[in-house]
Amino acid sequence: LLGRKYTGGNAIYDSHELYTEMSGLSKSERFFYRLVEKRIIAKADKVITVNKSIAEELAARYNVPEPTIILNCPPKPDFEENSTQDLLQEKVGYPTGSKVILYQGGYSPSRGLPNLILSMKHIEGAIMVFMGWGKIEEELRKLVAMENLSDKIYFTGPAKQEELLYYTKGADIGVI
């Protein structure tokens, strides 16, 4: 907002989430950030966010016009051309016809990934694929081996953003 005075440009407030509702904030931090957000959002030339529910909440909470929604995801691919091809199965090599639980994302602490691995001890008739990378990958692989789950859990590297949904469609369940 300060730069607008010197550049003559517009100020855009971009809200990817309702920051003041993040679980790690104390009551006083929530109060403080709501005051800051209220002041900044009112002075912005334009407010943008990622979905309808956040847009409606920001408009109601701060008495501003409903923000413009700009989805932060790629366009939906046209699956018709690959309708019979299972790219995930081809890439990973699990048995054809398997029921697939897919985790796509980073392998980092605080995502519950060790518990996700351990959950497979209780799931019959399905395999799990971890598609991604991260600093705890080796730890996760060791846990799979230690728990004798190598026949139920597979790892593969990340996919290019424009190919991601072609792999996703090979899963029966997605886990975030």
FIDREN-391646 format. One record per residue (C-alpha): x, y, z. Coordinates in steps of 0.02 Angstrom, whole numbers. Layout:
<nodes>
<node><u>X</u><v>Y</v><w>Z</w></node>
...
</nodes>
This chain:
<nodes>
<node><u>0</u><v>0</v><w>0</w></node>
<node><u>145</u><v>118</v><w>35</w></node>
<node><u>220</u><v>90</v><w>-137</w></node>
<node><u>59</u><v>143</v><w>-221</w></node>
<node><u>92</u><v>324</v><w>-167</w></node>
<node><u>258</u><v>325</v><w>-259</w></node>
<node><u>219</u><v>217</v><w>-410</w></node>
<node><u>40</u><v>266</v><w>-448</w></node>
<node><u>0</u><v>80</v><w>-460</w></node>
<node><u>-142</u><v>-19</v><w>-384</w></node>
<node><u>-137</u><v>-119</v><w>-222</w></node>
<node><u>-206</u><v>-295</v><w>-230</w></node>
<node><u>-246</u><v>-395</v><w>-73</w></node>
<node><u>-222</u><v>-581</v><w>-110</w></node>
<node><u>-298</u><v>-699</v><w>17</w></node>
<node><u>-255</u><v>-883</v><w>-13</w></node>
<node><u>-338</u><v>-934</v><w>149</w></node>
<node><u>-420</u><v>-859</v><w>301</w></node>
<node><u>-255</u><v>-825</v><w>386</w></node>
<node><u>-332</u><v>-773</v><w>551</w></node>
<node><u>-410</u><v>-946</v><w>566</w></node>
<node><u>-244</u><v>-1040</v><w>557</w></node>
<node><u>-230</u><v>-1164</v><w>700</w></node>
<node><u>-59</u><v>-1106</v><w>761</w></node>
<node><u>-117</u><v>-931</v><w>809</w></node>
<node><u>-156</u><v>-881</v><w>987</w></node>
<node><u>-315</u><v>-785</v><w>1029</w></node>
<node><u>-218</u><v>-621</v><w>1042</w></node>
<node><u>-128</u><v>-654</v><w>875</w></node>
<node><u>-296</u><v>-687</v><w>791</w></node>
<node><u>-364</u><v>-523</v><w>860</w></node>
<node><u>-209</u><v>-426</v><w>805</w></node>
<node><u>-206</u><v>-500</v><w>629</w></node>
<node><u>-392</u><v>-469</v><w>605</w></node>
<node><u>-363</u><v>-285</v><w>645</w></node>
<node><u>-218</u><v>-277</v><w>522</w></node>
<node><u>-315</u><v>-371</v><w>388</w></node>
<node><u>-467</u><v>-259</v><w>412</w></node>
<node><u>-363</u><v>-104</v><w>385</w></node>
<node><u>-266</u><v>-169</v><w>236</w></node>
<node><u>-412</u><v>-250</v><w>145</w></node>
<node><u>-514</u><v>-89</v><w>156</w></node>
<node><u>-375</u><v>9</v><w>71</w></node>
<node><u>-341</u><v>-115</v><w>-68</w></node>
<node><u>-396</u><v>-71</v><w>-245</w></node>
<node><u>-441</u><v>-252</v><w>-277</w></node>
<node><u>-460</u><v>-408</v><w>-170</w></node>
<node><u>-432</u><v>-580</v><w>-242</w></node>
<node><u>-446</u><v>-754</v><w>-167</w></node>
<node><u>-450</u><v>-937</v><w>-217</w></node>
<node><u>-632</u><v>-991</v><w>-193</w></node>
<node><u>-812</u><v>-938</v><w>-165</w></node>
<node><u>-821</u><v>-979</v><w>20</w></node>
<node><u>-669</u><v>-873</v><w>64</w></node>
<node><u>-733</u><v>-732</v><w>-48</w></node>
<node><u>-901</u><v>-732</v><w>41</w></node>
<node><u>-820</u><v>-737</v><w>214</w></node>
<node><u>-701</u><v>-593</v><w>176</w></node>
<node><u>-843</u><v>-487</v><w>108</w></node>
<node><u>-952</u><v>-519</v><w>260</w></node>
<node><u>-813</u><v>-505</v><w>389</w></node>
<node><u>-737</u><v>-343</v><w>324</w></node>
<node><u>-885</u><v>-263</v><w>234</w></node>
<node><u>-796</u><v>-256</v><w>67</w></node>
<node><u>-859</u><v>-301</v><w>-107</w></node>
<node><u>-850</u><v>-487</v><w>-140</w></node>
<node><u>-672</u><v>-527</v><w>-196</w></node>
<node><u>-629</u><v>-590</v><w>-368</w></node>
<node><u>-596</u><v>-776</v><w>-372</w></node>
<node><u>-439</u><v>-836</v><w>-459</w></node>
<node><u>-421</u><v>-1024</v><w>-442</w></node>
<node><u>-246</u><v>-1080</v><w>-394</w></node>
<node><u>-253</u><v>-1243</v><w>-490</w></node>
<node><u>-221</u><v>-1295</v><w>-669</w></node>
<node><u>-364</u><v>-1311</v><w>-792</w></node>
<node><u>-450</u><v>-1481</v><w>-794</w></node>
<node><u>-371</u><v>-1588</v><w>-928</w></node>
<node><u>-469</u><v>-1673</v><w>-1065</w></node>
<node><u>-463</u><v>-1855</v><w>-1011</w></node>
<node><u>-545</u><v>-1923</v><w>-1169</w></node>
<node><u>-381</u><v>-1949</v><w>-1259</w></node>
<node><u>-311</u><v>-2057</v><w>-1117</w></node>
<node><u>-472</u><v>-2137</v><w>-1057</w></node>
<node><u>-407</u><v>-2316</v><w>-1059</w></node>
<node><u>-229</u><v>-2281</v><w>-1006</w></node>
<node><u>-181</u><v>-2294</v><w>-822</w></node>
<node><u>-24</u><v>-2187</v><w>-813</w></node>
<node><u>-7</u><v>-2209</v><w>-625</w></node>
<node><u>-4</u><v>-2399</v><w>-639</w></node>
<node><u>119</u><v>-2389</v><w>-783</w></node>
<node><u>234</u><v>-2272</v><w>-687</w></node>
<node><u>231</u><v>-2364</v><w>-521</w></node>
<node><u>209</u><v>-2545</v><w>-576</w></node>
<node><u>85</u><v>-2605</v><w>-446</w></node>
<node><u>-26</u><v>-2753</v><w>-493</w></node>
<node><u>-160</u><v>-2716</v><w>-623</w></node>
<node><u>-333</u><v>-2700</v><w>-548</w></node>
<node><u>-272</u><v>-2642</v><w>-377</w></node>
<node><u>-377</u><v>-2523</v><w>-274</w></node>
<node><u>-263</u><v>-2372</v><w>-256</w></node>
<node><u>-247</u><v>-2245</v><w>-116</w></node>
<node><u>-141</u><v>-2099</v><w>-178</w></node>
<node><u>-45</u><v>-1967</v><w>-81</w></node>
<node><u>23</u><v>-1828</v><w>-191</w></node>
<node><u>131</u><v>-1694</v><w>-115</w></node>
<node><u>285</u><v>-1656</v><w>-13</w></node>
<node><u>361</u><v>-1775</v><w>111</w></node>
<node><u>387</u><v>-1663</v><w>260</w></node>
<node><u>362</u><v>-1672</v><w>448</w></node>
<node><u>192</u><v>-1630</v><w>522</w></node>
<node><u>92</u><v>-1701</v><w>376</w></node>
<node><u>50</u><v>-1864</v><w>464</w></node>
<node><u>138</u><v>-1971</v><w>334</w></node>
<node><u>209</u><v>-2099</v><w>457</w></node>
<node><u>32</u><v>-2126</v><w>524</w></node>
<node><u>-32</u><v>-2141</v><w>346</w></node>
<node><u>95</u><v>-2279</v><w>316</w></node>
<node><u>48</u><v>-2367</v><w>478</w></node>
<node><u>-136</u><v>-2359</v><w>431</w></node>
<node><u>-101</u><v>-2480</v><w>289</w></node>
<node><u>-76</u><v>-2619</v><w>418</w></node>
<node><u>-265</u><v>-2610</v><w>443</w></node>
<node><u>-321</u><v>-2592</v><w>262</w></node>
<node><u>-353</u><v>-2746</v><w>156</w></node>
<node><u>-377</u><v>-2754</v><w>-31</w></node>
<node><u>-287</u><v>-2593</v><w>-74</w></node>
<node><u>-114</u><v>-2523</v><w>-103</w></node>
<node><u>-48</u><v>-2348</v><w>-67</w></node>
<node><u>58</u><v>-2241</v><w>-182</w></node>
<node><u>161</u><v>-2094</v><w>-120</w></node>
<node><u>192</u><v>-1976</v><w>-266</w></node>
<node><u>310</u><v>-1834</v><w>-224</w></node>
<node><u>473</u><v>-1799</v><w>-136</w></node>
<node><u>543</u><v>-1718</v><w>20</w></node>
<node><u>666</u><v>-1719</v><w>162</w></node>
<node><u>586</u><v>-1865</v><w>257</w></node>
<node><u>573</u><v>-1983</v><w>109</w></node>
<node><u>711</u><v>-2097</v><w>172</w></node>
<node><u>630</u><v>-2104</v><w>345</w></node>
<node><u>463</u><v>-2152</v><w>264</w></node>
<node><u>544</u><v>-2287</v><w>158</w></node>
<node><u>630</u><v>-2359</v><w>311</w></node>
<node><u>464</u><v>-2363</v><w>405</w></node>
<node><u>382</u><v>-2456</v><w>261</w></node>
<node><u>522</u><v>-2585</v><w>264</w></node>
<node><u>523</u><v>-2600</v><w>454</w></node>
<node><u>333</u><v>-2630</v><w>457</w></node>
<node><u>342</u><v>-2757</v><w>313</w></node>
<node><u>226</u><v>-2652</v><w>204</w></node>
<node><u>331</u><v>-2653</v><w>45</w></node>
<node><u>199</u><v>-2756</v><w>-44</w></node>
<node><u>64</u><v>-2626</v><w>-3</w></node>
<node><u>156</u><v>-2458</v><w>-16</w></node>
<node><u>243</u><v>-2388</v><w>-169</w></node>
<node><u>344</u><v>-2229</v><w>-193</w></node>
<node><u>367</u><v>-2130</v><w>-351</w></node>
<node><u>435</u><v>-1958</v><w>-390</w></node>
<node><u>330</u><v>-1805</v><w>-424</w></node>
<node><u>242</u><v>-1775</v><w>-589</w></node>
<node><u>246</u><v>-1618</v><w>-694</w></node>
<node><u>103</u><v>-1502</v><w>-648</w></node>
<node><u>21</u><v>-1519</v><w>-819</w></node>
<node><u>24</u><v>-1710</v><w>-803</w></node>
<node><u>-28</u><v>-1725</v><w>-621</w></node>
<node><u>-215</u><v>-1755</v><w>-647</w></node>
<node><u>-180</u><v>-1890</v><w>-776</w></node>
<node><u>-93</u><v>-1986</v><w>-637</w></node>
<node><u>-224</u><v>-1939</v><w>-507</w></node>
<node><u>-365</u><v>-2015</v><w>-608</w></node>
<node><u>-282</u><v>-2186</v><w>-585</w></node>
<node><u>-321</u><v>-2183</v><w>-398</w></node>
<node><u>-479</u><v>-2236</v><w>-309</w></node>
<node><u>-447</u><v>-2128</v><w>-156</w></node>
<node><u>-342</u><v>-1972</v><w>-137</w></node>
<node><u>-263</u><v>-1922</v><w>28</w></node>
<node><u>-210</u><v>-1747</v><w>78</w></node>
</nodes>
